[in-house]
């Protein structure tokens, strides 16, 4: 079952660039990991010290391997002293994904 991980990362004031660099490095490493299907990073519009990471994993073993990886360990070591508070993490277990084709209206007949 596919897993979507949504993480809000809260950098200390003045340390957003440092945290952002660590998140980007983790993104690059994670995208090469077996089972990583997508990895996106966004910054808060009103507060650039807030980052949102949305990653999609093929299955739970892939996600567990990610958290056990050396890259994730380096990330934790780098960002922990620069965080205002612990990251908010939400894990979604997804049994089906639909990608609208052409017209993205809510008409089910128009979805792929």
KEMIZA-409590 format. One record per residue: residue in one letter; chain; y, x, z of N, C-alpha, C in turn. Coordinates in pm, 1 decimal, always signed. Example, Ala and Ser with C-alpha at 12.3 -4.5 7.8 and 13.67 -1.06 7.14 Angstrom:
REM KEMIZA-409590
SITE code unit      nc2      nc1      nc3     cac2     cac1     cac3      cc2      cc1      cc3
SITE    a    A   -569.0  +1319.0   +780.0   -450.0  +1230.0   +780.0   -330.0  +1320.0   +780.0
SITE    s    A   -225.0  +1285.0   +708.0   -106.0  +1367.0   +714.0     +3.0  +1290.0   +787.0
REM end
This chain:
REM KEMIZA-409590
SITE code unit      nc2      nc1      nc3     cac2     cac1     cac3      cc2      cc1      cc3
SITE    x    A   -117.4    +83.9     +0.0     +0.0     +0.0     +0.0   +124.3    +88.8     +0.0
SITE    x    A   +215.1    +61.5    -88.7   +339.7   +136.8   -101.3   +423.3   +120.4    +26.0
SITE    x    A   +497.6   +226.3    +60.6   +582.4   +224.6   +179.1   +724.3   +263.5   +139.1
SITE    x    A   +822.0   +184.8   +186.5   +963.0   +216.5   +166.2  +1021.3   +250.6   +302.1
SITE    x    A  +1076.8   +369.8   +311.3  +1133.8   +420.2   +435.0  +1286.0   +417.9   +420.2
SITE    x    A  +1355.6   +352.6   +514.0  +1501.6   +347.4   +513.0  +1549.7   +413.4   +642.0
SITE    x    A  +1629.9   +518.8   +626.4  +1674.9   +596.9   +741.4  +1826.9   +607.7   +738.2
SITE    x    A  +1890.7   +573.0   +849.2  +2034.6   +593.4   +865.8  +2053.4   +716.1   +953.5
SITE    x    A  +2125.5   +814.2   +901.9  +2146.5   +941.4   +970.9  +2293.0   +947.0  +1014.3
SITE    x    A  +2317.8   +979.0  +1141.0  +2451.5   +973.4  +1200.1  +2496.9  +1113.3  +1242.3
SITE    x    A  +2573.7  +1178.3  +1156.5  +2620.3  +1314.6  +1184.9  +2736.9  +1312.4  +1284.1
SITE    x    A  +2746.5  +1418.4  +1361.8  +2862.2  +1436.6  +1448.7  +2986.2  +1455.8  +1362.2
SITE    x    A  +3100.6  +1415.8  +1414.8  +3226.7  +1438.8  +1344.4  +3240.4  +1587.7  +1316.5
SITE    x    A  +3277.1  +1620.6  +1194.1  +3293.8  +1759.5  +1155.7  +3166.7  +1829.9  +1111.8
SITE    x    A  +3052.4  +1761.2  +1121.1  +2926.1  +1827.0  +1082.3  +2854.0  +1751.5   +970.5
SITE    x    A  +2926.1  +1659.9   +906.9  +2865.8  +1578.5   +800.8  +2818.0  +1663.2   +683.5
SITE    x    A  +2893.2  +1764.7   +646.3  +2853.1  +1849.7   +532.8  +2723.9  +1922.9   +564.2
SITE    x    A  +2712.3  +1974.1   +684.6  +2592.2  +2044.6   +728.5  +2469.6  +1953.1   +725.8
SITE    x    A  +2487.0  +1832.0   +778.9  +2376.0  +1735.8   +778.5  +2344.4  +1694.5   +635.6
SITE    x    A  +2447.4  +1670.6   +555.5  +2426.9  +1633.7   +415.5  +2350.1  +1738.7   +338.5
SITE    x    A  +2380.7  +1865.3   +363.1  +2308.6  +1974.5   +296.1  +2160.8  +1973.3   +335.4
SITE    x    A  +2133.0  +1950.5   +464.5  +1993.4  +1947.0   +510.8  +1919.4  +1828.7   +450.8
SITE    x    A  +1986.1  +1714.3   +440.4  +1923.8  +1595.3   +380.3  +1893.9  +1621.7   +232.8
SITE    x    A  +1987.9  +1684.4   +162.7  +1966.6  +1714.4    +20.0  +1851.5  +1812.0     +0.2
SITE    x    A  +1840.9  +1911.7    +87.9  +1729.5  +2005.2    +77.0  +1596.4  +1932.9    +99.3
SITE    x    A  +1593.8  +1844.0   +198.6  +1472.1  +1767.3   +223.4  +1440.5  +1678.1   +103.4
SITE    x    A  +1542.4  +1620.2    +40.9  +1520.2  +1536.5    -77.3  +1454.3  +1617.8   -187.9
SITE    x    A  +1507.2  +1735.6   -215.1  +1450.4  +1820.0   -322.1  +1304.6  +1854.2   -293.5
SITE    x    A  +1275.3  +1891.5   -170.8  +1137.3  +1924.4   -132.1  +1047.8  +1801.3   -139.8
SITE    x    A  +1098.4  +1688.7    -91.5  +1016.7  +1566.5    -85.8   +982.7  +1514.2   -224.2
SITE    x    A  +1076.7  +1525.6   -317.2  +1051.5  +1476.5   -452.6   +934.7  +1548.1   -519.3
SITE    x    A   +903.5  +1667.7   -473.8   +789.2  +1742.6   -528.0   +660.5  +1715.6   -450.5
SITE    x    A   +670.5  +1638.3   -343.5   +553.1  +1611.2   -259.9   +461.9  +1508.7   -324.5
SITE    x    A   +330.0  +1528.7   -315.2   +236.9  +1427.6   -365.1   +260.4  +1295.5   -291.0
SITE    x    A   +270.0  +1189.0   -366.4   +287.0  +1057.1   -306.8   +429.7  +1010.6   -295.0
SITE    x    A   +527.1  +1100.1   -314.8   +667.3  +1057.8   -312.5   +700.8   +997.2   -448.6
SITE    x    A   +736.9   +870.8   -449.4   +767.5   +801.6   -575.1   +917.2   +796.7   -603.5
SITE    x    A   +999.5   +801.4   -498.9  +1144.5   +796.8   -516.6  +1210.1   +844.1   -388.2
SITE    x    A  +1327.5   +905.7   -399.6  +1398.8   +955.3   -282.3  +1546.7   +953.6   -315.0
SITE    x    A  +1621.8   +869.6   -246.0  +1764.9   +855.2   -274.5  +1846.7   +872.7   -148.2
SITE    x    A  +1964.2   +931.0   -165.6  +2053.6   +956.2    -53.8  +2190.4   +898.2    -87.3
SITE    x    A  +2248.7   +826.2     +9.2  +2383.1   +772.5     -7.5  +2467.5   +804.1   +114.6
SITE    x    A  +2598.6   +804.1    +95.3  +2692.4   +828.4   +206.2  +2771.1   +701.8   +234.1
SITE    x    A  +2809.4   +685.9   +360.4  +2891.7   +571.8   +397.2  +3025.2   +575.1   +325.7
SITE    x    A  +3069.2   +461.3   +277.4  +3197.5   +452.4   +208.5  +3312.0   +471.9   +308.1
SITE    x    A  +3301.9   +408.1   +423.0  +3408.1   +414.1   +522.7  +3389.3   +528.0   +621.9
SITE    x    A  +3268.3   +578.0   +633.1  +3239.8   +686.9   +726.2  +3143.3   +784.1   +659.2
SITE    x    A  +3196.5   +889.4   +597.6  +3110.4   +983.6   +525.5  +3015.4  +1062.9   +615.0
SITE    x    A  +3029.1  +1049.4   +748.0  +2933.9  +1116.0   +837.4  +2805.4  +1034.8   +852.4
SITE    x    A  +2802.9   +917.0   +792.9  +2683.4   +832.4   +793.2  +2612.6   +848.2   +658.5
SITE    x    A  +2483.9   +879.0   +661.4  +2404.3   +891.0   +539.9  +2290.6   +789.8   +545.8
SITE    x    A  +2250.7   +740.4   +431.5  +2135.4   +651.0   +422.7  +2036.7   +712.4   +325.1
SITE    x    A  +1913.2   +725.3   +370.4  +1805.7   +779.8   +288.1  +1705.1   +668.1   +264.6
SITE    x    A  +1673.6   +643.7   +137.9  +1571.5   +545.6   +102.3  +1466.5   +619.8    +20.7
SITE    x    A  +1345.9   +625.3    +73.7  +1238.0   +693.2     +1.9  +1119.0   +599.1    -11.6
SITE    x    A  +1046.8   +615.6   -120.6   +930.0   +532.9   -148.2   +808.9   +624.0   -157.6
SITE    x    A   +703.8   +584.5    -87.8   +581.0   +663.7    -79.5   +463.7   +580.2   -127.0
SITE    x    A   +371.0   +645.2   -194.6   +254.4   +577.9   -252.1   +172.0   +506.2   -145.1
SITE    x    A   +156.2   +570.1    -28.7    +71.1   +513.2    +76.0   +100.8   +581.2   +209.2
SITE    x    A    +37.5   +533.3   +314.5    +63.1   +588.8   +447.1    +19.4   +734.5   +461.5
SITE    x    A    -94.4   +775.1   +406.6   -128.0   +917.9   +416.1    -21.2  +1008.3   +353.3
SITE    x    A    +39.9   +965.4   +244.3   +147.2  +1043.9   +181.4   +267.6  +1055.1   +274.0
SITE    x    A   +303.1   +944.7   +337.9   +416.3   +945.4   +430.0   +386.7  +1033.0   +551.8
SITE    x    A   +266.6  +1021.8   +604.5   +229.1  +1105.2   +719.9   +230.8  +1254.3   +683.1
SITE    x    A   +185.7  +1286.3   +563.4   +189.2  +1425.7   +518.1   +333.9  +1474.9   +507.7
SITE    x    A   +422.8  +1387.9   +464.2   +565.7  +1421.5   +457.2   +617.4  +1459.2   +595.9
SITE    x    A   +589.1  +1376.4   +696.0   +637.6  +1403.0   +831.0   +571.9  +1526.9   +893.1
SITE    x    A   +455.3  +1564.5   +845.6   +385.5  +1682.8   +896.8   +421.2  +1809.9   +818.1
SITE    x    A   +501.7  +1796.6   +712.9   +529.8  +1909.9   +624.2   +626.4  +2009.8   +687.3
SITE    x    A   +619.7  +2132.6   +637.7   +712.1  +2237.1   +681.3   +856.1  +2200.4   +645.1
SITE    x    A   +874.8  +2137.1   +530.5  +1010.0  +2097.9   +488.2  +1071.5  +1999.6   +587.1
SITE    x    A   +992.1  +1903.3   +633.4  +1044.0  +1806.9   +730.2  +1072.4  +1876.0   +863.7
SITE    x    A   +987.9  +1968.7   +904.0  +1010.8  +2044.3  +1026.6  +1141.1  +2122.4  +1021.3
SITE    x    A  +1168.9  +2185.8   +905.7  +1295.0  +2258.7   +888.6  +1413.7  +2163.5   +895.1
SITE    x    A  +1398.6  +2046.4   +834.6  +1504.8  +1944.9   +837.7  +1536.8  +1905.2   +981.6
SITE    x    A  +1435.2  +1871.9  +1058.9  +1455.2  +1829.7  +1198.3  +1524.9  +1939.5  +1277.2
SITE    x    A  +1480.0  +2061.7  +1258.7  +1539.5  +2174.7  +1330.4  +1686.5  +2192.4  +1292.8
SITE    x    A  +1718.0  +2172.9  +1165.6  +1855.4  +2192.5  +1118.3  +1949.5  +2081.4  +1164.4
SITE    x    A  +1903.6  +1955.3  +1161.5  +1996.9  +1845.1  +1188.1  +2004.6  +1801.6  +1333.7
SITE    x    A  +1902.9  +1824.8  +1412.1  +1901.9  +1772.1  +1549.0  +2029.0  +1806.1  +1627.4
SITE    x    A  +2076.3  +1930.8  +1626.6  +2197.3  +1959.5  +1704.0  +2324.9  +1900.9  +1641.7
SITE    x    A  +2317.0  +1853.5  +1517.8  +2435.3  +1804.0  +1447.4  +2441.8  +1651.5  +1440.9
SITE    x    A  +2351.1  +1583.3  +1510.2  +2348.4  +1436.8  +1506.0  +2423.9  +1375.8  +1623.9
SITE    x    A  +2496.5  +1269.4  +1596.0  +2567.2  +1195.6  +1700.5  +2469.8  +1114.8  +1785.2
SITE    x    A  +2363.6  +1069.5  +1722.5  +2258.6   +994.0  +1791.3  +2133.4   +998.9  +1703.7
SITE    x    A  +2019.9   +959.8  +1757.8  +1898.1   +961.0  +1675.9  +1912.8   +873.0  +1551.1
SITE    x    A  +1843.5   +911.8  +1447.5  +1845.2   +834.7  +1323.4  +1776.7   +700.6  +1343.5
SITE    x    A  +1826.3   +599.7  +1272.2  +1762.7   +468.1  +1271.8  +1663.0   +467.2  +1157.2
SITE    x    A  +1537.8   +435.7  +1186.6  +1431.3   +440.0  +1087.0  +1365.6   +303.1  +1077.7
SITE    x    A  +1350.4   +254.1   +953.7  +1279.3   +129.0   +928.0  +1173.6   +158.4   +821.6
SITE    x    A  +1050.4   +116.5   +848.2   +939.6   +137.6   +755.7   +897.0     +1.9   +702.3
SITE    x    A   +899.7    -12.7   +569.2   +859.0   -137.6   +504.3   +726.4   -114.0   +430.9
SITE    x    A   +626.7   -194.7   +460.8   +499.4   -190.0   +389.4   +507.1   -294.7   +279.1
SITE    x    A   +496.8   -249.5   +154.0   +522.3   -335.0    +38.6   +393.4   -353.7    -40.4
SITE    x    A   +353.8   -477.6    -60.1   +231.8   -501.8   -137.4   +261.0   -533.4   -283.6
SITE    x    A   +388.7   -557.1   -316.5   +422.2   -588.5   -455.0   +569.1   -558.2   -479.7
SITE    x    A   +599.0   -503.7   -597.5   +736.5   -475.7   -637.5   +759.4   -536.1   -775.4
SITE    x    A   +873.2   -601.2   -792.8   +907.9   -662.5   -920.3  +1035.3   -596.9   -971.5
SITE    x    A  +1032.7   -552.0  -1095.6  +1150.5   -496.1  -1161.1  +1197.8   -595.3  -1266.5
SITE    x    A  +1316.5   -657.2  -1248.5  +1366.6   -750.6  -1349.5  +1382.0   -680.8  -1484.1
SITE    x    A  +1352.4   -753.3  -1590.3  +1363.0   -700.1  -1725.8  +1474.8   -775.8  -1796.5
SITE    x    A  +1568.0   -701.8  -1853.3  +1677.1   -765.4  -1926.7  +1771.0   -838.6  -1833.8
SITE    x    A  +1763.0   -968.5  -1831.2  +1849.2  -1053.3  -1749.9  +1797.5  -1052.5  -1606.1
SITE    x    A  +1878.8  -1006.7  -1515.5  +1836.1   -996.0  -1375.5  +1865.3  -1123.1  -1296.2
SITE    x    A  +1867.5  -1235.0  -1363.9  +1894.0  -1360.6  -1292.6  +1777.1  -1392.4  -1201.9
SITE    x    A  +1793.8  -1493.8  -1123.2  +1689.9  -1530.0  -1026.4  +1579.8  -1616.6  -1087.6
SITE    x    A  +1584.1  -1642.9  -1216.0  +1481.5  -1722.0  -1281.7  +1351.4  -1642.2  -1284.5
SITE    x    A  +1245.5  -1685.6  -1210.9  +1120.9  -1609.1  -1206.9  +1059.6  -1582.6  -1343.5
SITE    x    A  +1084.8  -1670.0  -1440.3  +1028.9  -1651.0  -1574.3  +1089.1  -1529.8  -1643.6
SITE    x    A  +1202.9  -1481.8  -1594.9  +1271.4  -1368.2  -1657.1  +1243.1  -1237.9  -1586.7
SITE    x    A  +1156.8  -1239.0  -1488.2  +1125.2  -1116.8  -1415.2   +990.3  -1064.5  -1461.9
SITE    x    A   +976.9   -931.0  -1465.0   +856.2   -868.2  -1517.9   +747.9   -849.7  -1419.4
REM end
